[in-house]
Amino acid sequence: MNSFEFVRPATVAEAVAAASAPGAAYHAAGTNLLDLMKGGVARPTRLVDVNRLPGLDRIEHAPDGGVRVGALVRNADLAHDPAFSRRFPAVAEALLSGASAQLRNAATVGGNLLQRTRCAYFYDLASACNKREPGAGCDARGGENRLHAVLGWSGSCIATHPSDFCVPLAALGATVEIESKAGRRDVPLLDFHRLPGAAPERETVLEPGDLVVAVRLPAEAARFAAHARYLKVRERTSYAFAVVSAAAALRMEAGRIAEARIALGGVALKPWRAHDAEAALAGAQPDAASFRRAAEAALTGAEPSGGNAFKIELARRIVARALAMAAGGTPERVPALPASPFAPAPGASVHV
């Protein structure tokens, strides 16, 4: 690990100014950043500690049913907030399916949005990686790539985004609040992360010094609370990133699907909103045939990036199953193994 300067600003404006310098990085919990620094993947010359910035650790529930979540709110605190978990149960389930309890107690909402890919070639300094070193090449293309992208990938990068939290946020139309030297701006979560294209080192729309200060969910997202689930397939049930995941939320009227929201994780370098699948379900019966048609639409354009063709069919099945689970209704209690297809029994009481 290289030597670095440690700065602890007192205000958001001071933090933005300090982090605008070349080589600077923000530090909150550091659950991803410190690993990258210890491995030599990230080598910031200045760490800007934002943990003591005022006002960023609040969950603010709006009278209309929406919510604003400060960037320093811990994942565990958000998942266990009673009002939040009732209004946005799929988000709470996704949070509880990620990492260990110890990490959830430390990791922040803002950091979750900004975590880096878990591609092994990105972490291995001996491997070529365009994300780590632009122009170096992508050893994942000809390497072990069964867990890599099947949507939105390019010849420069086939990595995937690791977040669980971001998947239901994408489905429910979340917005990211960003503070910069020019002032505050809002960016839809769907536009916040970038696909790799020819510049995979640019992972988000953030510019130097930009600070994520909050995430907002609109009031309309709460209309899906009665029929919303997150489903995640992983190589081991605990403490693993998704091979494929899906968030499914339905608004039912008179026994039919009035509106659907669907997003996938583990398939691209950003959470993947399935607009065509949502449109296919409008007015449909909540049955297996409808869900299969929606699942086919959700994977339109999917192509293997290596030895991962199986992920396309797996993703179709996960979408269909997540929709069937959502149609069955949000459980009063999160399953004992949140988001796992092997855990139908109720467990934690965070929705009660």
C-alpha positions as CSV (number, residue, x, y, z in Angstrom):
1,M,0.0,0.0,0.0
2,N,1.4,3.4,-1.0
3,S,1.6,6.3,1.4
4,F,-1.4,8.7,1.4
5,E,-2.6,11.8,3.0
6,F,-5.7,11.5,5.3
7,V,-8.1,14.4,5.4
8,R,-11.2,14.8,7.6
9,P,-13.4,17.7,6.3
10,A,-16.1,19.2,8.4
11,T,-18.6,20.0,5.7
12,V,-19.7,18.6,2.3
13,A,-18.3,21.6,0.5
14,E,-14.9,21.0,2.2
15,A,-15.1,17.3,1.2
16,V,-15.8,18.1,-2.4
17,A,-12.9,20.6,-2.6
18,A,-10.5,18.1,-0.9
19,A,-11.5,15.2,-3.2
20,S,-11.2,17.3,-6.4
21,A,-7.4,17.0,-6.2
22,P,-5.8,14.4,-8.5
23,G,-5.4,11.0,-6.8
24,A,-8.0,11.6,-4.1
25,A,-10.7,9.1,-3.1
26,Y,-13.5,9.3,-0.6
27,H,-13.5,7.0,2.4
28,A,-16.5,5.9,4.4
29,A,-16.6,2.3,5.7
30,G,-13.9,1.3,3.2
31,T,-15.2,-2.3,3.0
32,N,-14.3,-2.4,-0.7
33,L,-11.7,0.5,-1.0
34,L,-9.3,-0.8,1.7
35,D,-9.2,-4.3,0.1
36,L,-8.4,-2.6,-3.3
37,M,-5.7,-0.5,-1.6
38,K,-4.1,-3.5,0.2
39,G,-4.0,-5.4,-3.1
40,G,-2.4,-2.5,-5.0
41,V,-5.4,-2.2,-7.3
42,A,-6.3,1.3,-6.0
43,R,-3.5,3.6,-5.0
44,P,-5.0,6.9,-3.9
45,T,-2.6,9.6,-2.7
46,R,-5.3,11.3,-0.5
47,L,-8.2,9.8,1.4
48,V,-11.1,12.1,2.2
49,D,-12.9,10.8,5.2
50,V,-16.7,11.6,5.0
51,N,-17.8,9.6,8.0
52,R,-18.4,12.7,10.2
53,L,-20.1,14.9,7.6
54,P,-23.4,16.2,9.1
55,G,-26.8,15.1,7.8
56,L,-25.7,12.2,5.6
57,D,-26.7,9.4,8.0
58,R,-30.5,10.0,8.0
59,I,-33.4,8.1,6.6
60,E,-36.1,10.7,5.8
61,H,-39.6,9.4,5.1
62,A,-41.7,11.9,3.0
63,P,-45.4,12.4,3.7
64,D,-46.2,11.2,0.2
65,G,-44.6,7.8,0.8
66,G,-41.2,8.4,-0.8
67,V,-37.9,8.2,1.1
68,R,-34.5,9.9,1.0
69,V,-31.6,7.8,2.3
70,G,-28.4,9.6,3.3
71,A,-25.2,8.2,1.7
72,L,-23.8,7.3,5.2
73,V,-26.7,5.2,6.3
74,R,-25.5,1.7,7.1
75,N,-26.9,-1.2,5.0
76,A,-28.1,-3.0,8.1
77,D,-29.8,0.1,9.5
78,L,-31.7,0.7,6.3
79,A,-32.8,-2.9,5.9
80,H,-34.1,-3.0,9.5
81,D,-35.9,0.4,9.4
82,P,-39.5,-0.7,9.9
83,A,-41.1,2.0,7.7
84,F,-38.6,1.5,4.9
85,S,-38.9,-2.3,4.8
86,R,-42.7,-2.1,4.7
87,R,-42.7,0.3,1.8
88,F,-39.8,-1.1,-0.1
89,P,-39.5,-4.8,0.9
90,A,-37.5,-6.0,-2.1
91,V,-34.8,-3.4,-1.3
92,A,-34.6,-4.6,2.3
93,E,-34.4,-8.3,1.1
94,A,-31.6,-7.4,-1.3
95,L,-29.7,-5.6,1.4
96,L,-30.0,-8.6,3.8
97,S,-28.8,-11.0,1.1
98,G,-25.5,-9.2,0.6
99,A,-22.2,-9.9,2.4
100,S,-22.1,-10.9,6.1
101,A,-23.9,-9.2,9.0
102,Q,-20.6,-7.7,10.1
103,L,-20.1,-6.0,6.7
104,R,-23.7,-4.9,6.5
105,N,-23.3,-3.2,9.9
106,A,-20.4,-1.2,8.5
107,A,-21.0,-0.7,4.8
108,T,-22.8,2.4,3.6
109,V,-25.5,3.1,1.1
110,G,-23.3,5.4,-0.9
111,G,-20.4,2.9,-0.9
112,N,-22.7,0.2,-2.1
113,L,-23.5,2.1,-5.3
114,L,-19.7,2.6,-5.9
115,Q,-18.3,-0.8,-5.2
116,R,-16.0,-2.1,-7.9
117,T,-16.5,-5.3,-9.9
118,R,-15.4,-8.6,-8.4
119,C,-13.8,-9.8,-11.7
120,A,-10.7,-11.8,-10.7
121,Y,-8.6,-10.3,-13.5
122,F,-9.4,-6.8,-12.2
123,Y,-8.0,-7.8,-8.8
124,D,-4.9,-9.6,-10.2
125,L,-2.1,-7.1,-11.0
126,A,-0.4,-9.7,-13.2
127,S,-3.4,-9.8,-15.5
128,A,-4.3,-7.4,-18.3
129,C,-7.4,-5.3,-17.4
130,N,-8.7,-2.3,-19.3
131,K,-10.6,-1.2,-16.2
132,R,-7.5,-1.1,-14.0
133,E,-5.1,0.1,-16.8
134,P,-6.8,1.5,-19.9
135,G,-5.4,0.0,-23.1
136,A,-3.9,-3.0,-21.4
137,G,-6.4,-5.5,-22.8
138,C,-8.9,-7.9,-21.1
139,D,-7.6,-11.3,-20.0
140,A,-11.1,-12.3,-18.9
141,R,-12.0,-12.6,-22.6
142,G,-10.0,-15.7,-23.0
143,G,-9.9,-16.8,-19.3
144,E,-12.2,-18.0,-16.6
145,N,-15.4,-16.1,-17.5
146,R,-18.4,-18.2,-16.6
147,L,-19.6,-15.5,-14.2
148,H,-19.1,-12.6,-16.5
149,A,-21.6,-10.4,-18.5
150,V,-24.2,-11.5,-21.0
151,L,-25.7,-8.0,-21.6
152,G,-24.1,-4.7,-22.4
153,W,-20.5,-6.0,-22.5
154,S,-17.9,-4.9,-25.0
155,G,-14.6,-6.1,-26.4
156,S,-12.9,-4.0,-23.8
157,C,-14.6,-5.4,-20.7
158,I,-17.0,-8.2,-19.8
159,A,-17.2,-7.6,-16.0
160,T,-20.4,-7.4,-14.0
161,H,-21.5,-5.0,-11.3
162,P,-21.6,-6.8,-7.9
163,S,-24.3,-4.9,-6.0
164,D,-27.6,-6.5,-4.7
165,F,-28.9,-3.2,-3.4
166,C,-28.8,-1.5,-6.7
167,V,-31.0,-4.0,-8.5
168,P,-34.3,-3.2,-6.8
169,L,-33.3,0.4,-6.8
170,A,-33.1,0.3,-10.6
171,A,-36.4,-1.5,-10.8
172,L,-38.2,1.1,-8.6
173,G,-36.8,4.2,-10.3
174,A,-34.3,5.5,-7.7
175,T,-32.5,8.8,-8.0
176,V,-28.9,9.6,-6.9
177,E,-28.2,13.0,-5.3
178,I,-24.6,14.2,-6.1
179,E,-22.8,17.2,-4.7
180,S,-20.1,18.8,-6.8
181,K,-18.1,22.0,-7.1
182,A,-20.9,23.3,-9.4
183,G,-23.7,22.4,-6.9
184,R,-26.1,19.6,-6.3
185,R,-27.6,17.5,-9.2
186,D,-29.9,14.5,-9.4
187,V,-29.1,11.5,-11.6
188,P,-31.5,8.6,-12.2
189,L,-29.8,5.4,-10.9
190,L,-30.3,3.8,-14.4
191,D,-28.0,6.5,-15.8
192,F,-25.6,6.6,-12.9
193,H,-23.5,3.5,-13.8
194,R,-21.9,3.3,-17.3
195,L,-21.6,0.3,-19.6
196,P,-18.0,-0.4,-20.6
197,G,-17.9,0.5,-24.2
198,A,-14.4,1.5,-25.1
199,A,-13.7,3.2,-21.7
200,P,-14.4,0.6,-19.0
201,E,-12.4,2.6,-16.5
202,R,-15.2,5.2,-16.4
203,E,-17.7,3.2,-14.2
204,T,-20.1,6.0,-13.3
205,V,-21.1,9.6,-14.3
206,L,-19.1,11.0,-11.3
207,E,-16.5,13.6,-12.1
208,P,-13.5,14.3,-9.8
209,G,-14.7,15.5,-6.4
210,D,-18.3,14.5,-7.0
211,L,-19.8,13.1,-3.8
212,V,-22.9,10.9,-3.6
213,V,-24.9,12.4,-0.7
214,A,-28.2,10.5,-0.9
215,V,-30.5,8.1,-2.7
216,R,-34.2,8.7,-3.2
217,L,-37.1,6.4,-3.9
218,P,-40.2,8.0,-5.2
219,A,-43.6,7.6,-3.6
220,E,-44.9,5.6,-6.6
221,A,-42.3,2.9,-5.8
222,A,-44.2,2.1,-2.6
223,R,-47.3,1.1,-4.6
224,F,-45.5,-2.2,-5.3
225,A,-45.0,-3.1,-1.6
226,A,-47.6,-5.9,-1.5
227,H,-46.0,-7.8,-4.4
228,A,-42.2,-7.3,-4.4
229,R,-39.4,-9.8,-4.2
230,Y,-35.6,-10.1,-4.8
231,L,-34.2,-13.4,-5.9
232,K,-30.5,-14.2,-6.0
233,V,-28.7,-17.3,-7.3
234,R,-25.1,-17.6,-5.9
235,E,-22.5,-20.3,-5.9
236,R,-23.0,-20.7,-2.1
237,T,-26.0,-19.5,-0.2
238,S,-24.2,-17.2,2.2
239,Y,-21.6,-14.4,1.6
240,A,-21.4,-14.7,-2.2
241,F,-22.1,-12.3,-5.0
242,A,-24.9,-13.1,-7.4
243,V,-24.4,-15.3,-10.4
244,V,-27.7,-13.9,-11.5
245,S,-30.3,-12.0,-9.5
246,A,-33.7,-10.3,-10.2
247,A,-35.9,-7.8,-8.6
248,A,-39.6,-8.2,-9.5
249,A,-42.4,-5.8,-8.3
250,L,-46.0,-6.0,-9.4
251,R,-49.0,-3.7,-8.9
252,M,-52.2,-5.8,-9.1
253,E,-55.7,-4.7,-10.0
254,A,-58.7,-7.0,-10.2
255,G,-56.5,-10.1,-10.4
256,R,-54.4,-8.8,-13.3
257,I,-51.0,-7.1,-13.5
258,A,-51.6,-3.4,-13.8
259,E,-47.9,-2.5,-13.8
260,A,-44.6,-4.4,-13.4
261,R,-41.0,-3.4,-12.6
262,I,-38.1,-5.8,-13.3
263,A,-34.4,-5.5,-13.0
264,L,-31.5,-8.0,-13.2
265,G,-28.2,-8.2,-11.4
266,G,-25.0,-10.2,-12.3
267,V,-25.6,-9.9,-16.0
268,A,-24.0,-6.6,-16.9
269,L,-21.7,-3.9,-15.6
270,K,-24.7,-2.0,-14.3
271,P,-28.1,-3.1,-12.9
272,W,-30.2,-4.0,-15.9
273,R,-33.7,-2.7,-16.1
274,A,-36.0,-4.9,-18.3
275,H,-38.4,-2.4,-19.8
276,D,-39.6,-4.7,-22.6
277,A,-40.4,-7.4,-20.0
278,E,-42.4,-4.8,-18.0
279,A,-44.4,-3.8,-21.0
280,A,-45.1,-7.4,-21.8
281,L,-46.8,-7.9,-18.4
282,A,-49.1,-4.8,-18.5
283,G,-52.7,-6.1,-18.2
284,A,-51.5,-9.8,-18.3
285,Q,-52.7,-12.6,-16.1
286,P,-50.2,-13.5,-13.3
287,D,-49.5,-17.0,-14.6
288,A,-46.5,-19.0,-15.7
289,A,-47.0,-18.3,-19.4
290,S,-47.0,-14.6,-18.9
291,F,-43.9,-14.8,-16.7
292,R,-42.1,-16.9,-19.2
293,R,-42.9,-14.4,-22.0
294,A,-41.6,-11.6,-19.8
295,A,-38.4,-13.5,-19.0
296,E,-37.7,-14.0,-22.7
297,A,-38.2,-10.3,-23.3
298,A,-35.9,-9.5,-20.4
299,L,-33.0,-11.3,-22.0
300,T,-33.5,-9.9,-25.5
301,G,-30.1,-9.2,-27.0
302,A,-28.2,-11.3,-24.4
303,E,-25.0,-12.9,-25.8
304,P,-22.4,-15.0,-24.0
305,S,-19.1,-13.2,-23.4
306,G,-17.2,-16.5,-23.0
307,G,-18.1,-19.8,-21.4
308,N,-21.2,-18.3,-19.8
309,A,-24.1,-19.1,-22.2
310,F,-25.8,-20.9,-19.3
311,K,-26.3,-17.5,-17.6
312,I,-28.8,-16.5,-20.2
313,E,-31.2,-19.3,-19.6
314,L,-30.5,-19.1,-15.8
315,A,-31.5,-15.4,-15.9
316,R,-34.7,-16.2,-17.8
317,R,-35.7,-18.7,-15.1
318,I,-34.7,-16.4,-12.3
319,V,-36.9,-13.6,-13.7
320,A,-39.9,-16.0,-14.2
321,R,-39.5,-17.3,-10.6
322,A,-39.1,-13.9,-9.1
323,L,-42.3,-12.7,-10.8
324,A,-44.1,-15.8,-9.6
325,M,-42.9,-15.1,-6.0
326,A,-43.9,-11.4,-6.3
327,A,-47.4,-12.4,-7.6
328,G,-47.8,-14.6,-4.5
329,G,-47.4,-11.6,-2.3
330,T,-44.7,-10.0,-0.2
331,P,-44.2,-12.2,3.0
332,E,-44.7,-10.5,6.3
333,R,-41.2,-11.7,7.3
334,V,-38.1,-11.8,5.2
335,P,-37.0,-15.5,4.5
336,A,-34.5,-16.9,6.9
337,L,-32.0,-16.9,4.0
338,P,-32.9,-13.6,2.3
339,A,-33.3,-13.8,-1.5
340,S,-32.3,-17.4,-1.7
341,P,-34.5,-19.8,-3.8
342,F,-33.8,-22.4,-1.2
343,A,-35.4,-20.5,1.7
344,P,-39.2,-20.3,1.5
345,A,-39.7,-20.3,5.2
346,P,-40.2,-16.9,7.0
347,G,-37.4,-15.7,9.2
348,A,-36.5,-12.1,10.2
349,S,-39.4,-9.8,11.1
350,V,-38.2,-6.7,9.3
351,H,-41.4,-6.3,7.3
352,V,-43.7,-6.7,10.3
